[in-house]
């Protein structure tokens, strides 16, 4: 998708025509202007083009973090009912963490949306992220790291189950609100969007006050695409995977451009460590210093053992902290963030690491050999 800003109506039309039909779309709607605009835009476009054979469903996640959230969810349910769109409210149950609440809430939200998508038998999930969110994300990441980033990805695969797409990522919030005002549709203003304790709110205020702070999104996009292409070429030339478990970087690969090496090793670390995100700058600086040094040896970072030998750099999952996975008959799951397992037997089975081994998993009765799959990576999507 082009990084150039587009009108909301054009963005939605391009999105819908890009889908294979028939399709069932779950719309994540909180009641704010962005997600409300997304729902209305999709509803109008789908009704105007019945030949596309696209059906809409909606879900609202009530994080239960503040008074009034339940009433807001019910207001959204009423809006969906007026449009004839099936809707479900998902509540984040249980105790909430005292720190890292925004990250925890995001993970809980996506998990609940995936559950809702399953209940509606939806093919994909869409969220209302906008061009404004992209600008803020780019600026925040630019202050934390020198690594190239395009910010929020327009598509990501969540939990290996559902694609989450962002059709309005290159449309502005102002244009979306203008669309809603034209149709006389109100939206909910979340008070947390004005709370200065959150980094995104502070960045939004700074960008509003100082237009010179804003990154050039088009330039960042092109730079990231170029780096991704060079990273893919590096993998083809310099990386080998042995038995689906042991990675090897050839010696010549460690002498390539440092930016490419940083980019690729960060993603390999996430995959081999079974982590949803690439390591932060501090961890990667240690890994790069070690990998490009002249001494043989070992180090650990991001749950991965890095072992430099004369024939290259080896990567393997660290043996500690590998929790077992229990599957009832017919259940599927992901073990250690790396392997997808399906129990096709008639009894409950377990998957666990073999004692004393860091590379070879022990698969306990009745399970098919696992396969390595790509993990969700914030830099890749973001």
VENQUI-V439856 format. One record per backbone hydrogen bond with DSSP energy under -1.0 kcal/mol. NH is the residue of the N-H (numbers start at 1). CO is the residue of the C=O. Records with the same first field share a line. If there is no record, write none. Layout:
# VENQUI-V439856
NH: CO, CO
This chain:
# VENQUI-V439856
6: 170
11: 7
12: 8
13: 9
14: 10
15: 11
16: 12
17: 13
19: 16
23: 53
25: 55
26: 124
27: 57
28: 126
29: 59
36: 32
37: 33
38: 34
39: 35
40: 36
41: 37
42: 38
43: 39
44: 40
45: 41
46: 42
47: 43
48: 44
52: 49
53: 50
55: 23
57: 25
58: 86
59: 27
60: 88
62: 90
69: 66
72: 68
73: 69
74: 70
75: 71
76: 72
77: 73
78: 74
79: 75
80: 76
81: 77
82: 78
83: 79
85: 80
88: 58
90: 60
92: 62
93: 91
104: 100
105: 101
106: 102
107: 103
108: 104
109: 105
110: 106
111: 107
112: 108
113: 109
114: 110
115: 111
116: 112
117: 113
118: 114
119: 115
120: 116
122: 117
123: 24
124: 24
125: 163
126: 26
127: 165
131: 171
134: 130
135: 131
136: 132
137: 133
138: 134
139: 135
140: 136
141: 137
142: 138
143: 139
145: 141
153: 381
156: 164
158: 162
161: 158
162: 158
164: 156
165: 125
166: 154
169: 166
171: 168
176: 172
177: 173
178: 174
179: 175
180: 176
181: 177
182: 178
183: 179
185: 180
188: 31
193: 190
194: 191
195: 192
198: 195
202: 198
203: 199
204: 200
205: 201
206: 202
207: 203
208: 204
209: 205
210: 206
213: 210
214: 211
217: 215
220: 216
221: 217
222: 218
223: 219
224: 220
225: 221
226: 222
227: 223
228: 224
229: 225
230: 226
231: 227
232: 228
233: 229
234: 230
235: 231
236: 232
237: 233
238: 234
239: 235
240: 248
242: 246
245: 242
246: 242
247: 315
248: 240
249: 313
250: 238
253: 250
254: 251
255: 252
261: 257
262: 258
263: 259
264: 260
265: 261
266: 262
267: 263
268: 264
269: 265
270: 266
271: 267
272: 268
273: 269
275: 270
284: 280
285: 281
286: 282
287: 283
288: 284
289: 285
290: 286
291: 287
292: 288
297: 308
299: 306
301: 304
304: 301
305: 316
306: 299
307: 314
308: 297
309: 312
312: 309
313: 249
314: 307
315: 247
316: 305
318: 303
325: 351
327: 349
330: 343
331: 328
333: 341
335: 339
338: 335
339: 335
340: 371
341: 333
343: 331
349: 327
351: 325
352: 362
357: 354
362: 352
364: 350
373: 338
381: 377
